[in-house]
């Protein structure tokens, strides 16, 4: 039984913040200028993406959340700060780096179908000054939190040097670091409590084709060993979540119609962090995150799951 109602752990999120921008409309003709649809826009919306979606999930669960990140000095940053303000998250730990563009992903949707996506962003690594500012803030505030979540979307905030420094500082303060990893080189996450790659990501990072229990075990052990993790996890989509500390077990998901897997990884990271910050044992935390992900994939769009929805789903 879930006994997390009324819990409000303090959790710190560090990573790449993104503005997800949607232009909604309809199309009934092809452009005379090129073989593309003409979309008549009738609505526009913006939501938090990337690490922002992790934050949104945590807030919906009831956590007290702070965020450290680097943003640009343009309109995208203003929109991002407004979205964080809307959900009651302080922007005081956002570092502005000149000539950097905060990530904004714009999607044109016609009759519920995505026609095109265009991105406006900087993806190069943040500069040394920004990295040092993040570390200075982190050292001062780390003791205030029950958990640290690193949400890596490969947009340049979580550099190798910075990520390793954050993990070492957190470990010295006995704080668990949970990471949603990106890319092929997981060595920059060495020393974290756990990572949350999906099967495809884990296969690429380990160069092991995960197709059965034998290959799954080989991959999950390899990640745990090479990254010196306390716990190794691989998410298996509709098959649940595999976990390895001293032995392998898989927590199956509850069968349900899947409408959209968008943001499920963010939900798993957030719900695991929430449950562990509330002193759940790892297997119970994984079961909780499985339920949360089950709620989210039953919705359309990048969604969140409330505690009441998760309890009802259980």
C-alpha positions, -999 to 999 in steps of 0.1 A, spaced: 0 0 0 12 35 -8 16 56 23 30 88 9 0 112 12 11 143 29 48 137 24 68 167 12 105 158 9 129 185 -3 145 175 -36 171 193 -57 170 189 -95 200 198 -117 199 195 -155 188 208 -189 157 229 -188 135 230 -219 105 250 -230 81 227 -249 61 249 -272 30 237 -291 12 253 -320 -22 237 -324 -42 240 -356 -59 223 -386 -49 217 -422 -71 212 -453 -48 222 -481 -13 219 -495 9 249 -500 12 261 -536 48 270 -528 60 236 -517 45 201 -511 37 208 -474 5 213 -455 -8 248 -447 -16 248 -410 -41 273 -396 -31 279 -360 -59 284 -335 -41 277 -302 -7 279 -286 7 264 -254 39 261 -235 49 236 -208 81 226 -190 102 201 -207 135 183 -200 145 186 -164 115 209 -161 92 179 -166 110 161 -138 103 192 -116 67 193 -126 63 156 -117 78 161 -83 56 191 -76 25 172 -85 35 144 -61 39 170 -33 76 175 -31 93 208 -23 116 213 -53 145 236 -61 164 237 -94 200 246 -104 206 251 -141 220 275 -167 198 295 -190 204 321 -217 197 358 -217 168 359 -242 130 354 -245 131 316 -241 146 321 -206 118 345 -197 92 320 -208 110 293 -188 111 313 -156 74 322 -160 66 284 -163 86 277 -131 69 306 -113 35 292 -123 41 260 -104 57 277 -74 94 268 -81 120 295 -72 143 306 -100 170 320 -77 195 292 -86 192 297 -123 225 310 -137 224 333 -168 251 328 -193 254 355 -220 250 345 -256 234 312 -246 200 302 -259 176 284 -235 163 253 -253 128 257 -269 112 229 -289 83 241 -310 59 215 -324 32 223 -350 2 200 -345 -25 197 -371 -55 175 -364 -36 157 -335 -7 149 -358 27 165 -354 36 181 -387 71 194 -378 93 203 -349 118 230 -348 144 236 -321 160 269 -310 188 262 -285 224 261 -275 238 226 -270 275 233 -264 288 228 -229 283 256 -204 314 276 -196 338 271 -167 324 301 -149 289 287 -150 301 253 -138 319 269 -109 289 289 -99 268 257 -99 293 240 -76 294 270 -53 256 270 -49 255 232 -46 281 231 -17 261 257 2 227 241 -1 232 204 -4 225 197 33 190 210 29 177 182 6 167 146 10 177 137 -26 194 150 -57 182 143 -93 203 149 -123 183 151 -155 206 150 -185 192 159 -219 226 164 -235 221 202 -238 254 211 -222 246 217 -185 258 184 -170 294 184 -183 317 155 -173 337 175 -148 306 192 -132 287 159 -130 316 141 -113 321 170 -88 283 171 -79 283 134 -73 314 135 -51 300 164 -30 266 147 -26 283 114 -15 303 132 11 271 146 25 254 112 24 228 123 -2 216 99 -29 221 110 -65 197 96 -91 205 102 -128 185 100 -160 215 95 -183 222 106 -219 247 95 -245 269 65 -247 295 73 -220 281 66 -186 315 71 -169 306 107 -160 279 94 -137 303 72 -118 295 70 -81 258 79 -84 233 59 -64 215 47 -95 209 55 -132 176 51 -150 184 41 -187 157 24 -208 165 -8 -226 176 9 -258 198 33 -240 214 6 -219 220 -16 -250 238 13 -267 259 22 -237 270 -13 -229 271 -26 -265 250 -55 -254 219 -65 -274 194 -69 -246 171 -97 -258 166 -121 -229 174 -125 -192 210 -134 -198 218 -104 -218 198 -82 -195 218 -95 -165 251 -89 -183 241 -53 -192 227 -43 -158 257 -57 -140 281 -40 -164 265 -6 -157 266 -12 -120 302 -23 -120 316 3 -144 297 32 -128 302 20 -92 265 23 -85 246 12 -53 218 -1 -75 215 -7 -112 182 -2 -130 170 -7 -166 135 3 -175 118 -22 -198 88 -2 -211 56 -24 -209 77 -52 -192 84 -31 -161 117 -23 -144 147 -45 -139 168 -39 -107 201 -53 -96 220 -48 -64 232 -83 -54 207 -101 -76 184 -95 -105 147 -91 -102 121 -75 -125 91 -56 -112 64 -60 -139 42 -32 -149 4 -35 -147 -10 -41 -181 -29 -11 -194 -35 5 -228 -6 27 -237 -15 60 -254 18 79 -252 52 71 -236 63 108 -238 79 118 -205 77 84 -189 114 85 -182 110 118 -164 81 103 -143 102 73 -133 132 95 -122 109 118 -103 88 91 -86 119 71 -77 135 102 -62 103 111 -43 99 76 -28 135 72 -18 135 107 -2 105 94 18 127 65 30 112 38 9 133 7 3 145 4 -33 121 -23 -43 91 -5 -29 104 27 -46 106 9 -80 71 -5 -76 58 30 -69 76 44 -99 62 16 -121 27 26 -110 34 63 -117 47 55 -152 16 33 -158 -6 63 -151 14 86 -173 15 64 -204 -23 61 -202 -25 98 -210 -18 118 -241 12 142 -241 40 147 -216 20 141 -184 23 138 -146 7 115 -121 -8 126 -88 -6 105 -57 -43 99 -57 -41 88 -94 -13 64 -85 -32 50 -54 -63 45 -76 -43 28 -102 -27 5 -76 
